[in-house]
C-alpha cells in the first residue's frame, strides 16, 4: 500500500513538473512573439502647435526605434507658415527603468529667423551596449519665439517601443 501511494505521489509531482515546463515554454513563445511585433517601430508621432504660436509651428516627437546599433528618436519643430524669430528644441531618448523613465541622451537644436520656415529636426541617439530587451520612448521640449513672446510645448512619443538594445 505505501509503495503504491509513493508511486502515485511521484507521478503527481512528475505531472506538475511537466505542466510547469509547458507553461514556461508557452510564456517564452509569447515573449518571442511580442518581441517580433513590438520591434517594428510605428511611424506615428505625438505633435501639436507649440504653445498656440501665431506662426503655426508644430512641435513633434516620433516613436523611438533601433537604427543600426543605436537606439534613436527624432523630434523637432515643423510646418511654420512664416519664420518665427527663433526656434529651439530639446529631444531626449528615454529608457524605462524601475518605476521611472531614465534620460539616456539629450540633443538640442536651434534655428534663427534667417533660416526661414525650414524644419528643425533633431535626432537623439545612444549606442547599444548589449542586446537585452528595453522599453524606449522620446520626449521633446520646444520653444518658438515670435518677437519677444515665447511659446512652449512638450511632447512624448505616441507609443512606447520595445527592442533589443541597452544603452
DSSP file (Angstrom, degrees, kcal/mol; ACC not computed):
  #  RESIDUE AA STRUCTURE BP1 BP2  ACC     N-H-->O    O-->H-N    N-H-->O    O-->H-N    TCO  KAPPA ALPHA  PHI   PSI    X-CA   Y-CA   Z-CA
    1    1 A X     >        0   0    0      0, 0.0     4,-2.2     0, 0.0     5,-0.2   0.000 360.0 360.0 360.0 -45.8    0.0    0.0    0.0
    2    2 A X  H  >  +     0   0    0      1,-0.2     4,-2.5     2,-0.2     5,-0.2   0.849 360.0  54.7 -66.9 -33.1    2.7    2.5    0.9
    3    3 A X  H  > S+     0   0    0      2,-0.2     4,-2.2     1,-0.2    -1,-0.2   0.922 109.5  46.9 -65.0 -43.1    4.6    1.6   -2.3
    4    4 A X  H  > S+     0   0    0      2,-0.2     4,-2.3     1,-0.2    -2,-0.2   0.900 112.6  49.6 -64.5 -41.3    1.5    2.4   -4.4
    5    5 A X  H  X S+     0   0    0     -4,-2.2     4,-2.6     2,-0.2    -2,-0.2   0.912 111.2  49.2 -65.2 -42.6    0.9    5.7   -2.5
    6    6 A X  H  X S+     0   0    0     -4,-2.5     4,-2.4     1,-0.2    -1,-0.2   0.891 111.4  49.9 -62.3 -39.4    4.6    6.7   -3.1
    7    7 A X  H  X S+     0   0    0     -4,-2.2     4,-2.6     2,-0.2    -2,-0.2   0.915 110.6  49.0 -66.6 -41.4    4.3    5.9   -6.7
    8    8 A X  H  X S+     0   0    0     -4,-2.3     4,-2.5     2,-0.2    -2,-0.2   0.914 112.3  48.5 -63.4 -43.6    1.1    7.9   -7.1
    9    9 A X  H  X S+     0   0    0     -4,-2.6     4,-2.5     2,-0.2    -2,-0.2   0.898 111.9  49.8 -62.3 -40.5    2.8   10.9   -5.3
   10   10 A X  H  X S+     0   0    0     -4,-2.4     4,-2.3     2,-0.2    -2,-0.2   0.917 111.0  48.8 -64.3 -43.7    5.8   10.6   -7.5
   11   11 A X  H  X S+     0   0    0     -4,-2.6     4,-2.4     2,-0.2    -2,-0.2   0.901 110.9  51.0 -62.2 -41.1    3.5   10.5  -10.6
   12   12 A X  H  X S+     0   0    0     -4,-2.5     4,-2.3     2,-0.2    -2,-0.2   0.928 110.9  47.4 -63.5 -46.1    1.6   13.6   -9.4
   13   13 A X  H  X S+     0   0    0     -4,-2.5     4,-2.2     1,-0.2    -1,-0.2   0.893 111.6  52.0 -62.0 -39.5    4.9   15.5   -8.8
   14   14 A X  H  X S+     0   0    0     -4,-2.3     4,-2.2     2,-0.2    -2,-0.2   0.910 109.4  48.9 -63.2 -43.2    6.1   14.5  -12.2
   15   15 A X  H  X S+     0   0    0     -4,-2.4     4,-2.5     2,-0.2    -2,-0.2   0.892 109.7  52.0 -64.9 -39.4    2.9   15.7  -13.9
   16   16 A X  H  X S+     0   0    0     -4,-2.3     4,-2.4     2,-0.2    -1,-0.2   0.917 109.1  50.4 -63.5 -42.0    3.1   19.0  -12.0
   17   17 A X  H  X S+     0   0    0     -4,-2.2     4,-2.5     1,-0.2    -2,-0.2   0.914 110.5  49.5 -60.4 -43.3    6.7   19.4  -13.3
   18   18 A X  H  X S+     0   0    0     -4,-2.2     4,-2.3     2,-0.2    -2,-0.2   0.915 110.4  50.1 -63.1 -43.0    5.6   18.7  -16.9
   19   19 A X  H  X S+     0   0    0     -4,-2.5     4,-2.2     1,-0.2    -1,-0.2   0.905 110.9  49.3 -62.9 -41.0    2.8   21.3  -16.5
   20   20 A X  H  X S+     0   0    0     -4,-2.4     4,-2.5     2,-0.2    -2,-0.2   0.917 110.1  51.0 -63.1 -42.9    5.2   23.9  -15.3
   21   21 A X  H  X S+     0   0    0     -4,-2.5     4,-2.3     1,-0.2    -2,-0.2   0.898 110.3  49.3 -62.3 -40.2    7.6   23.2  -18.1
   22   22 A X  H  X S+     0   0    0     -4,-2.3     4,-2.5     2,-0.2    -1,-0.2   0.902 110.6  50.6 -64.9 -40.5    4.7   23.6  -20.6
   23   23 A X  H  X S+     0   0    0     -4,-2.2     4,-2.4     2,-0.2    -2,-0.2   0.909 111.2  48.1 -63.7 -42.2    3.7   26.9  -19.0
   24   24 A X  H  X S+     0   0    0     -4,-2.5     4,-2.4     2,-0.2    -2,-0.2   0.911 112.1  49.4 -64.4 -42.6    7.3   28.2  -19.2
   25   25 A X  H  X S+     0   0    0     -4,-2.3     4,-2.2     2,-0.2    -2,-0.2   0.901 111.5  49.1 -63.8 -40.8    7.6   27.1  -22.9
   26   26 A X  H  X S+     0   0    0     -4,-2.5     4,-2.2     2,-0.2    -2,-0.2   0.908 111.3  49.4 -65.5 -41.7    4.3   28.9  -23.7
   27   27 A X  H  X S+     0   0    0     -4,-2.4     4,-2.5     2,-0.2    -2,-0.2   0.897 110.6  50.4 -63.8 -40.5    5.4   32.1  -21.9
   28   28 A X  H  X S+     0   0    0     -4,-2.4     4,-2.2     2,-0.2    -2,-0.2   0.897 110.0  50.1 -64.8 -40.4    8.7   32.0  -23.8
   29   29 A X  H  X S+     0   0    0     -4,-2.2     4,-2.0     2,-0.2    -1,-0.2   0.905 111.6  48.3 -64.7 -40.8    6.9   31.6  -27.1
   30   30 A X  H  X S+     0   0    0     -4,-2.2     4,-2.6     2,-0.2    -2,-0.2   0.906 110.1  51.7 -65.6 -41.8    4.6   34.5  -26.3
   31   31 A X  H  X S+     0   0    0     -4,-2.5     4,-2.1     1,-0.2    -2,-0.2   0.900 109.2  50.4 -62.0 -40.4    7.5   36.7  -25.3
   32   32 A X  H  X S+     0   0    0     -4,-2.2     4,-2.1     2,-0.2    -1,-0.2   0.908 110.5  49.8 -63.6 -41.7    9.3   35.9  -28.6
   33   33 A X  H  X S+     0   0    0     -4,-2.0     4,-2.4     1,-0.2    -2,-0.2   0.915 110.0  50.5 -62.9 -43.4    6.1   36.8  -30.5
   34   34 A X  H  X S+     0   0    0     -4,-2.6     4,-3.0     1,-0.2    -1,-0.2   0.870 108.7  52.3 -63.8 -36.8    5.8   40.1  -28.6
   35   35 A X  H  X S+     0   0    0     -4,-2.1     4,-1.4     2,-0.2    -1,-0.2   0.921 110.4  47.7 -64.6 -43.6    9.4   41.0  -29.4
   36   36 A X  H  < S+     0   0    0     -4,-2.1     4,-0.3     2,-0.2    -2,-0.2   0.924 116.7  43.0 -63.1 -44.8    8.8   40.4  -33.1
   37   37 A X  H >< S+     0   0    0     -4,-2.4     3,-0.9     1,-0.2    -2,-0.2   0.925 118.6  42.8 -68.8 -44.7    5.6   42.5  -33.1
   38   38 A X  H 3< S+     0   0    0     -4,-3.0   124,-0.7     1,-0.2    -1,-0.2   0.606  99.1  71.6 -82.5  -9.6    7.0   45.3  -30.9
   39   39 A X  T 3< S+     0   0    0     -4,-1.4     2,-0.8    -5,-0.2    27,-0.3   0.573  78.1  88.4 -81.9  -5.7   10.4   45.6  -32.6
   40   40 A X  S <  S-     0   0    0     -3,-0.9     2,-0.1    -4,-0.3   122,-0.1  -0.828  84.3-131.6 -89.3 111.6    8.7   47.1  -35.7
   41   41 A X        -     0   0    0     -2,-0.8     2,-0.2    25,-0.1    24,-0.1  -0.367  13.8-128.2 -68.9 139.5    8.7   50.9  -35.0
   42   42 A X        -     0   0    0     22,-0.2    21,-0.4    -4,-0.1   117,-0.1  -0.522   5.6-142.1 -79.9 154.0    5.4   52.7  -35.6
   43   43 A X        +     0   0    0     -2,-0.2    -1,-0.1    19,-0.1    20,-0.1   0.708  65.0 111.6 -89.4 -22.1    5.5   55.8  -37.7
   44   44 A X        -     0   0    0     18,-0.1    19,-0.8     1,-0.1     2,-0.3  -0.109  49.1-163.9 -55.6 148.7    3.0   57.8  -35.7
   45   45 A X  E     -A   62   0A   0     17,-0.2     2,-0.5   112,-0.1    17,-0.2  -0.928  22.3-119.4-132.0 157.2    4.3   60.8  -33.8
   46   46 A X  E     +A   61   0A   0     15,-2.4    15,-2.0    -2,-0.3     2,-0.3  -0.844  50.0 153.7 -91.9 131.5    3.0   62.9  -31.0
   47   47 A X  E     +A   60   0A   0     -2,-0.5     2,-0.3    13,-0.2    13,-0.2  -0.972  15.1 155.1-154.3 166.8    2.6   66.5  -32.2
   48   48 A X  E     -A   59   0A   0     11,-1.9    11,-2.6    -2,-0.3     2,-0.1  -0.923  52.4 -63.9 177.5 163.5    0.8   69.8  -31.7
   49   49 A X  E     -A   58   0A   0     -2,-0.3     2,-1.1     9,-0.2     3,-0.3  -0.400  59.5-111.4 -60.6 131.8    1.0   73.6  -32.1
   50   50 A X  S >  S-     0   0    0      7,-2.5     3,-1.5     1,-0.3   103,-0.2  -0.552  82.2 -39.8 -73.3  99.2    3.8   74.9  -29.9
   51   51 A X  T 3  S-     0   0    0     -2,-1.1    -1,-0.3   101,-0.3   101,-0.1   0.672 106.9 -65.6  59.8  21.4    2.0   76.9  -27.2
   52   52 A X  T 3  S-     0   0    0     -3,-0.3    -1,-0.3     5,-0.2    -2,-0.1   0.798  77.4-176.6  73.5  28.5   -0.5   78.4  -29.7
   53   53 A X    X   -     0   0    0     -3,-1.5     3,-1.4     4,-0.2    -1,-0.2  -0.272  31.9-127.6 -62.2 145.5    2.1   80.4  -31.6
   54   54 A X  T 3  S+     0   0    0      1,-0.3    -1,-0.1     2,-0.1    -2,-0.0   0.606 103.9  65.9 -72.0 -11.1    0.7   82.6  -34.4
   55   55 A X  T 3  S-     0   0    0     26,-0.1    26,-3.4     2,-0.1    27,-0.5   0.504 105.5-124.0 -87.0  -4.8    3.2   81.1  -37.0
   56   56 A X    <   +     0   0    0     -3,-1.4     2,-0.1     1,-0.2    -2,-0.1   0.675  46.9 170.5  72.6  17.0    1.5   77.7  -36.8
   57   57 A X        -     0   0    0     -7,-0.1    -7,-2.5    25,-0.1     2,-0.5  -0.418  20.7-149.2 -65.2 133.1    4.8   75.9  -35.9
   58   58 A X  E     -AB  49  78A   0     20,-3.2    20,-2.7    -9,-0.2     2,-0.3  -0.909   2.8-151.4-110.1 126.9    4.2   72.3  -34.8
   59   59 A X  E     +AB  48  77A   0    -11,-2.6   -11,-1.9    -2,-0.5     2,-0.3  -0.676  25.2 172.8 -88.9 151.0    6.4   70.5  -32.3
   60   60 A X  E     -AB  47  76A   0     16,-2.2    16,-2.2    -2,-0.3     2,-0.3  -0.988  26.3-164.4-154.0 160.1    6.7   66.8  -32.6
   61   61 A X  E     -AB  46  75A   0    -15,-2.0   -15,-2.4    -2,-0.3    97,-0.4  -0.956  18.6-147.2-145.6 134.3    8.5   63.6  -31.4
   62   62 A X  E     -A   45   0A   0     12,-3.0    76,-0.2    -2,-0.3     2,-0.2  -0.370  35.5 -81.6 -91.0 174.7    8.4   60.3  -33.2
   63   63 A X        -     0   0    0    -19,-0.8    11,-0.3   -21,-0.4    -1,-0.1  -0.535  51.3-103.9 -75.7 144.2    8.5   56.8  -31.6
   64   64 A X        +     0   0    0     95,-0.4     2,-0.3    -2,-0.2     9,-0.2  -0.327  48.2 173.1 -64.8 150.3   11.9   55.5  -30.6
   65   65 A X  E     -C   72   0A   0      7,-2.6     7,-2.7   -24,-0.1     2,-0.5  -0.954  35.7-100.5-152.0 167.2   13.4   52.9  -32.8
   66   66 A X  E     -C   71   0A   0     -2,-0.3     2,-0.5   -27,-0.3     5,-0.2  -0.842  32.3-175.3 -96.3 130.3   16.6   50.9  -33.4
   67   67 A X  E >   -C   70   0A   0      3,-3.2     3,-1.2    -2,-0.5     2,-0.3  -0.926  61.8 -51.7-128.8 104.5   18.8   52.2  -36.1
   68   68 A X  T 3  S-     0   0    0     -2,-0.5    -2,-0.0     1,-0.2     0, 0.0  -0.534 123.3 -19.8  64.9-125.7   21.8   50.1  -36.8
   69   69 A X  T 3  S+     0   0    0     -2,-0.3    59,-2.8    -3,-0.1     2,-0.3  -0.010 125.0  84.5-101.2  28.9   23.5   49.5  -33.4
   70   70 A X  E <  S-CD  67 127A   0     -3,-1.2    -3,-3.2    57,-0.2     2,-0.4  -0.959  72.4-128.5-134.1 148.9   21.8   52.5  -31.8
   71   71 A X  E     -CD  66 126A   0     55,-2.6    55,-2.2    -2,-0.3     2,-0.3  -0.764  42.9-177.9 -84.9 141.3   18.6   53.5  -30.1
   72   72 A X  E     -CD  65 125A   0     -7,-2.7    -7,-2.6    -2,-0.4     2,-0.3  -0.988  23.3-179.6-147.0 149.3   17.2   56.6  -31.8
   73   73 A X  E     - D   0 124A   0     51,-1.7    51,-2.7    -2,-0.3     2,-0.4  -0.974  14.9-149.2-148.6 140.1   14.4   59.1  -31.7
   74   74 A X  E     + D   0 123A   0     -2,-0.3   -12,-3.0   -11,-0.3     2,-0.3  -0.852  25.1 155.5-107.8 143.9   13.6   62.2  -33.8
   75   75 A X  E     +BD  61 122A   0     47,-2.2    47,-3.4    -2,-0.4     2,-0.3  -0.966  10.3 111.7-155.2 167.4   11.9   65.3  -32.7
   76   76 A X  E     -BD  60 121A   0    -16,-2.2   -16,-2.2    -2,-0.3     2,-0.4  -0.992  57.1 -59.9 165.0-154.8   11.7   69.0  -33.6
   77   77 A X  E     +BD  59 120A   0     43,-2.1    43,-3.0    -2,-0.3     2,-0.3  -0.997  50.9 157.4-132.1 134.1    9.6   71.8  -35.0
   78   78 A X  E     +B   58   0A   0    -20,-2.7   -20,-3.2    -2,-0.4    40,-0.1  -0.880  41.6  47.8-145.8 174.8    8.0   71.9  -38.5
   79   79 A X        +     0   0    0     -2,-0.3     2,-0.3     1,-0.2    -1,-0.1   0.722  57.8 169.5  62.9  29.5    5.2   73.4  -40.6
   80   80 A X        -     0   0    0     37,-0.5   -24,-0.2     1,-0.2    -1,-0.2  -0.551  29.3-149.7 -68.8 133.4    5.8   77.1  -39.7
   81   81 A X  S    S+     0   0    0    -26,-3.4     2,-0.3    -2,-0.3    -1,-0.2   0.807  82.6   4.6 -76.3 -29.2    3.7   79.2  -42.0
   82   82 A X  S    S-     0   0    0    -27,-0.5     2,-0.3    34,-0.1    -1,-0.2  -0.970  98.4 -81.3-147.8 160.8    6.3   82.0  -41.7
   83   83 A X        -     0   0    0     -2,-0.3    34,-0.1    -3,-0.1    30,-0.1  -0.421  41.1-147.9 -69.9 123.1    9.6   82.2  -40.0
   84   84 A X        -     0   0    0     -2,-0.3    62,-0.2    32,-0.2     3,-0.1  -0.319  33.3 -99.9 -76.1 172.2    9.4   83.0  -36.3
   85   85 A X  S    S-     0   0    0     60,-1.6    28,-1.5     1,-0.2     2,-0.3   0.920  97.6 -17.8 -59.7 -44.9   12.2   85.0  -34.6
   86   86 A X  E     -EF 112 145B   0     59,-1.5    59,-2.8    26,-0.2     2,-0.4  -0.989  55.0-150.1-158.7 159.2   13.8   81.7  -33.3
   87   87 A X  E     -EF 111 144B   0     24,-2.6    24,-2.4    -2,-0.3     2,-0.4  -0.999  14.3-178.3-132.6 135.4   13.1   78.0  -32.7
   88   88 A X  E     +EF 110 143B   0     55,-2.6    55,-2.8    -2,-0.4     2,-0.3  -0.997   3.6 179.2-133.8 138.6   14.7   75.9  -30.0
   89   89 A X  E     -EF 109 142B   0     20,-2.3    20,-2.4    -2,-0.4     2,-0.4  -0.997  15.3-163.4-141.7 145.7   14.1   72.2  -29.4
   90   90 A X  E     -EF 108 141B   0     51,-2.5    51,-2.5    -2,-0.3     2,-0.5  -0.995  11.8-166.5-127.4 123.1   15.5   69.6  -26.9
   91   91 A X  E     -EF 107 140B   0     16,-3.1    16,-2.4    -2,-0.4     2,-0.5  -0.947   4.0-167.3-116.3 126.2   15.0   65.9  -27.8
   92   92 A X  E     -EF 106 139B   0     47,-3.1    47,-2.0    -2,-0.5     2,-0.5  -0.944  14.4-147.2-118.4 130.3   15.5   63.2  -25.1
   93   93 A X  E     -EF 105 138B   0     12,-3.0    11,-3.1    -2,-0.5    12,-1.1  -0.844  26.3-164.3 -90.5 124.4   15.8   59.5  -25.7
   94   94 A X  E     -EF 103 137B   0     43,-2.9    43,-1.9    -2,-0.5     2,-0.4  -0.907  13.6-159.4-120.4 142.4   14.4   57.7  -22.6
   95   95 A X  E     -EF 102 136B   0      7,-2.5     7,-3.1    -2,-0.4     2,-0.3  -0.951  28.5-114.5-117.1 135.9   14.6   54.1  -21.4
   96   96 A X  E     +E  101   0B   0     39,-2.8    39,-0.3    -2,-0.4     5,-0.2  -0.509  42.1 170.7 -71.7 132.8   12.1   52.7  -18.9
   97   97 A X        -     0   0    0      3,-3.2     2,-0.7    -2,-0.3     3,-0.4  -0.465  50.6 -44.2-120.5-164.5   13.7   51.8  -15.5
   98   98 A X  S    S-     0   0    0      1,-0.2    -1,-0.0    -2,-0.2     3,-0.0  -0.590 122.1 -24.6 -69.9 112.4   12.3   50.7  -12.2
   99   99 A X  S    S+     0   0    0     -2,-0.7     2,-0.3     1,-0.1    -1,-0.2   0.487 131.8  49.3  66.7   6.6    9.3   52.9  -11.6
  100  100 A X  S    S-     0   0    0     -3,-0.4    -3,-3.2    -5,-0.0     2,-0.4  -0.984  82.3 -99.8-161.8 168.7   10.5   55.8  -13.8
  101  101 A X  E     -E   96   0B   0     -2,-0.3     2,-0.5    -5,-0.2    -5,-0.2  -0.814  31.7-146.1 -96.1 138.2   12.0   56.8  -17.1
  102  102 A X  E     -E   95   0B   0     -7,-3.1    -7,-2.5    -2,-0.4     2,-0.6  -0.906  14.8-127.5-106.0 130.0   15.7   57.4  -17.4
  103  103 A X  E     +E   94   0B   0     -2,-0.5    -9,-0.2    -9,-0.2     3,-0.1  -0.662  30.8 175.8 -74.8 116.2   17.1   60.1  -19.7
  104  104 A X  E     -     0   0B   0    -11,-3.1     2,-0.3    -2,-0.6    -1,-0.2   0.925  63.3  -4.9 -88.7 -53.3   19.7   58.3  -21.9
  105  105 A X  E     -E   93   0B   0    -12,-1.1   -12,-3.0    21,-0.1     2,-0.4  -0.998  57.9-164.7-144.0 142.3   20.7   61.0  -24.3
  106  106 A X  E     -E   92   0B   0     -2,-0.3     2,-0.3   -14,-0.2   -14,-0.2  -0.997   8.9-179.2-128.7 130.0   19.5   64.6  -24.9
  107  107 A X  E     -E   91   0B   0    -16,-2.4   -16,-3.1    -2,-0.4     2,-0.3  -0.944  10.1-154.1-124.9 149.7   20.4   66.6  -28.0
  108  108 A X  E     -E   90   0B   0     -2,-0.3     2,-0.3   -18,-0.2   -18,-0.2  -0.835   6.5-167.5-122.6 159.9   19.3   70.2  -28.8
  109  109 A X  E     -E   89   0B   0    -20,-2.4   -20,-2.3    -2,-0.3     2,-0.3  -0.980   0.4-166.7-144.4 156.4   18.8   72.2  -32.0
  110  110 A X  E     -E   88   0B   0     -2,-0.3     2,-0.4   -22,-0.2   -22,-0.2  -0.999   4.5-174.6-145.9 138.7   18.3   75.9  -32.8
  111  111 A X  E     -E   87   0B   0    -24,-2.4   -24,-2.6    -2,-0.3     2,-0.1  -0.999  14.6-147.5-133.5 137.2   17.2   77.9  -35.9
  112  112 A X  E >   -E   86   0B   0     -2,-0.4     3,-1.9   -26,-0.2   -26,-0.2  -0.455  35.8 -98.9 -92.6 170.8   17.1   81.7  -36.3
  113  113 A X  G >  S+     0   0    0    -28,-1.5     3,-2.0     1,-0.3   -27,-0.1   0.827 120.6  66.5 -59.1 -32.8   14.6   83.7  -38.3
  114  114 A X  G 3  S+     0   0    0      1,-0.3    -1,-0.3   -29,-0.2     3,-0.1   0.673  86.6  70.4 -65.2 -15.9   17.1   83.9  -41.1
  115  115 A X  G X  S-     0   0    0     -3,-1.9     3,-1.0     1,-0.3    -1,-0.3   0.491  95.1-149.7 -79.2  -1.9   16.7   80.1  -41.6
  116  116 A X  T <   -     0   0    0     -3,-2.0    -1,-0.3     1,-0.2   -32,-0.2  -0.358  49.0 -35.9  70.8-147.4   13.2   80.7  -42.9
  117  117 A X  T 3  S+     0   0    0    -34,-0.1   -37,-0.5    -3,-0.1    -1,-0.2   0.280  89.7 138.5 -97.9  10.8   10.5   78.1  -42.4
  118  118 A X    <   -     0   0    0     -3,-1.0     2,-0.1     1,-0.1   -38,-0.1  -0.135  61.1 -94.1 -60.4 156.0   12.6   75.0  -42.8
  119  119 A X        -     0   0    0      1,-0.1     2,-0.7   -41,-0.0   -41,-0.2  -0.433  26.0-143.8 -71.3 137.0   12.1   72.1  -40.5
  120  120 A X  E     +D   77   0A   0    -43,-3.0   -43,-2.1    -2,-0.1     2,-0.5  -0.918  27.9 176.4-102.0 108.7   14.2   71.8  -37.3
  121  121 A X  E     -D   76   0A   0     -2,-0.7     2,-0.4   -45,-0.2   -45,-0.2  -0.962  10.3-172.1-120.8 127.8   14.8   68.1  -36.8
  122  122 A X  E     -D   75   0A   0    -47,-3.4   -47,-2.2    -2,-0.5     2,-0.6  -0.964   9.2-155.6-120.5 135.1   17.0   66.7  -34.0
  123  123 A X  E     -D   74   0A   0     -2,-0.4     2,-0.5   -49,-0.2   -49,-0.2  -0.940   5.9-161.8-113.0 112.7   18.0   63.0  -33.7
  124  124 A X  E     +D   73   0A   0    -51,-2.7   -51,-1.7    -2,-0.6     2,-0.3  -0.846  19.5 178.1 -95.4 124.9   18.9   61.8  -30.2
  125  125 A X  E     -D   72   0A   0     -2,-0.5     2,-0.3   -53,-0.2   -53,-0.2  -0.921  19.6-169.6-131.0 151.7   20.9   58.5  -30.3
  126  126 A X  E     -D   71   0A   0    -55,-2.2   -55,-2.6    -2,-0.3     2,-0.2  -0.995  30.0-116.3-139.0 135.6   22.5   56.2  -27.9
  127  127 A X  E     -D   70   0A   0     -2,-0.3     2,-0.4   -57,-0.2   -57,-0.2  -0.500  31.8-118.6 -71.2 133.2   24.9   53.3  -28.7
  128  128 A X        -     0   0    0    -59,-2.8    39,-0.3    -2,-0.2     3,-0.1  -0.613  24.2-169.9 -73.8 123.0   23.5   49.9  -27.8
  129  129 A X  S    S-     0   0    0     37,-3.1     2,-0.3    -2,-0.4    38,-0.2   0.799  70.3 -12.5 -83.3 -31.1   25.9   48.3  -25.2
  130  130 A X  E    S- G   0 166B   0     36,-0.8    36,-1.8     2,-0.1    -1,-0.2  -0.882  72.0-100.9-154.6-175.5   24.2   44.9  -25.4
  131  131 A X  E     +     0   0B   0     -2,-0.3     2,-0.2    34,-0.2    34,-0.1  -0.019  63.2 136.3-110.6  31.1   21.0   43.3  -26.8
  132  132 A X  E     -     0   0B   0     32,-0.1    33,-1.5     1,-0.1     2,-0.2  -0.523  64.8 -98.9 -74.2 147.7   18.8   43.0  -23.8
  133  133 A X  E     + G   0 164B   0     31,-0.2     2,-0.3    -2,-0.2    31,-0.2  -0.472  50.3 172.6 -70.7 131.5   15.2   44.0  -24.3
  134  134 A X  E     - G   0 163B   0     29,-2.1    29,-1.9    -2,-0.2     2,-0.5  -0.945  31.0-124.1-136.1 157.1   14.4   47.5  -23.2
  135  135 A X  E     - G   0 162B   0     -2,-0.3   -39,-2.8   -39,-0.3     2,-0.3  -0.899  35.2-174.1-104.6 131.9   11.4   49.8  -23.5
  136  136 A X  E     +FG  95 161B   0     25,-3.6    25,-2.3    -2,-0.5     2,-0.3  -0.832  14.8 166.0-126.5 158.0   12.0   53.2  -25.1
  137  137 A X  E     -F   94   0B   0    -43,-1.9   -43,-2.9    -2,-0.3     2,-0.3  -0.956  25.2-125.0-157.2 170.4   10.3   56.5  -25.8
  138  138 A X  E     -F   93   0B   0     -2,-0.3    19,-2.5   -45,-0.2     2,-0.4  -0.876  14.1-164.2-120.4 155.8   11.1   60.0  -26.9
  139  139 A X  E     -FH  92 156B   0    -47,-2.0   -47,-3.1    -2,-0.3     2,-0.4  -0.996   4.9-166.5-139.9 133.7   10.3   63.4  -25.3
  140  140 A X  E     -FH  91 155B   0     15,-2.9    15,-2.8    -2,-0.4     2,-0.5  -0.971   8.0-166.5-123.6 134.4   10.6   66.8  -26.9
  141  141 A X  E     -FH  90 154B   0    -51,-2.5   -51,-2.5    -2,-0.4     2,-0.3  -0.983  20.3-172.5-113.6 129.5   10.5   70.3  -25.4
  142  142 A X  E     -FH  89 153B   0     11,-3.2    11,-2.1    -2,-0.5     2,-0.4  -0.923  15.3-170.0-127.7 147.7   10.0   73.1  -27.9
  143  143 A X  E     -FH  88 152B   0    -55,-2.8   -55,-2.6    -2,-0.3     2,-0.5  -0.993   1.4-171.8-136.1 130.1   10.1   76.9  -27.8
  144  144 A X  E     -FH  87 151B   0      7,-2.6     7,-2.7    -2,-0.4     2,-0.5  -0.984   9.8-158.5-118.3 129.8    9.1   79.2  -30.6
  145  145 A X  E     -FH  86 150B   0    -59,-2.8   -60,-1.6    -2,-0.5   -59,-1.5  -0.937  10.4-177.4-112.6 127.7    9.8   82.9  -30.2
  146  146 A X  E >  S- H   0 149B   0      3,-2.5     3,-2.0    -2,-0.5     2,-0.5  -0.967  71.8 -41.6-122.3 112.2    7.8   85.5  -32.2
  147  147 A X  T 3  S-     0   0    0     -2,-0.5    -2,-0.0     1,-0.3   -63,-0.0  -0.595 124.3 -30.0  67.1-120.2    9.1   89.0  -31.5
  148  148 A X  T 3  S+     0   0    0     -2,-0.5     2,-0.5    -3,-0.1    -1,-0.3   0.279 116.7 102.8-110.2   9.3    9.7   88.9  -27.7
  149  149 A X  E <   -H  146   0B   0     -3,-2.0    -3,-2.5     2,-0.0     2,-0.4  -0.813  58.2-151.4 -98.2 130.2    7.0   86.4  -26.9
  150  150 A X  E     -H  145   0B   0     -2,-0.5     2,-0.4    -5,-0.2    -5,-0.2  -0.823   6.4-164.5-101.4 137.4    7.9   82.8  -26.2
  151  151 A X  E     -H  144   0B   0     -7,-2.7    -7,-2.6    -2,-0.4     2,-0.3  -0.980  11.3-161.2-120.9 133.5    5.6   79.9  -26.8
  152  152 A X  E     +H  143   0B   0     -2,-0.4  -101,-0.3    -9,-0.2     2,-0.3  -0.861  13.0 173.1-120.5 148.6    6.4   76.5  -25.3
  153  153 A X  E     -H  142   0B   0    -11,-2.1   -11,-3.2    -2,-0.3     2,-0.4  -0.991  12.5-159.9-149.2 151.6    5.3   72.9  -25.9
  154  154 A X  E     -H  141   0B   0     -2,-0.3     2,-0.4   -13,-0.2   -13,-0.2  -1.000  12.4-174.7-135.2 136.5    6.2   69.4  -24.6
  155  155 A X  E     -H  140   0B   0    -15,-2.8   -15,-2.9    -2,-0.4     2,-0.4  -0.980  10.3-161.9-136.9 142.0    5.6   66.1  -26.4
  156  156 A X  E     -H  139   0B   0     -2,-0.4   -17,-0.2   -17,-0.2   -95,-0.2  -0.946  43.8 -83.4-121.4 144.4    6.0   62.4  -25.6
  157  157 A X        -     0   0    0    -19,-2.5   -95,-0.1    -2,-0.4  -112,-0.1  -0.063  35.5-123.7 -45.5 142.0    6.1   59.6  -28.1
  158  158 A X  S    S+     0   0    0    -97,-0.4     2,-0.3  -114,-0.2    -1,-0.1   0.807  91.9   8.1 -61.9 -30.4    2.7   58.4  -29.2
  159  159 A X  S    S-     0   0    0   -115,-0.2   -95,-0.4  -117,-0.1     2,-0.3  -0.995  77.7-112.5-149.5 154.5    3.7   54.8  -28.0
  160  160 A X        -     0   0    0     -2,-0.3     2,-0.4   -97,-0.1   -23,-0.2  -0.623  31.8-152.3 -82.6 144.2    6.4   53.1  -26.2
  161  161 A X  E     -G  136   0B   0    -25,-2.3   -25,-3.6    -2,-0.3     2,-0.5  -0.917   3.1-152.9-120.5 148.9    8.6   50.7  -28.3
  162  162 A X  E     +G  135   0B   0   -124,-0.7     2,-0.3    -2,-0.4   -27,-0.2  -0.977  27.9 147.1-122.9 125.4   10.5   47.7  -27.1
  163  163 A X  E     -G  134   0B   0    -29,-1.9   -29,-2.1    -2,-0.5     2,-1.4  -0.970  55.4 -83.8-153.0 167.2   13.6   46.4  -28.8
  164  164 A X  E    S+G  133   0B   0     -2,-0.3   -31,-0.2   -31,-0.2     2,-0.2  -0.579  81.6 104.1 -80.8  92.5   16.9   44.7  -28.2
  165  165 A X  E     -     0   0B   0    -33,-1.5     2,-0.5    -2,-1.4   -34,-0.2  -0.801  42.1-170.3-169.0 123.9   19.2   47.5  -27.2
  166  166 A X  E      G  130   0B   0    -36,-1.8   -37,-3.1    -2,-0.2   -36,-0.8  -0.955 360.0 360.0-122.7 112.4   20.6   48.5  -23.8
  167  167 A X              0   0    0     -2,-0.5   -40,-0.1   -39,-0.3    -1,-0.1   0.387 360.0 360.0-107.1 360.0   22.4   51.8  -23.8
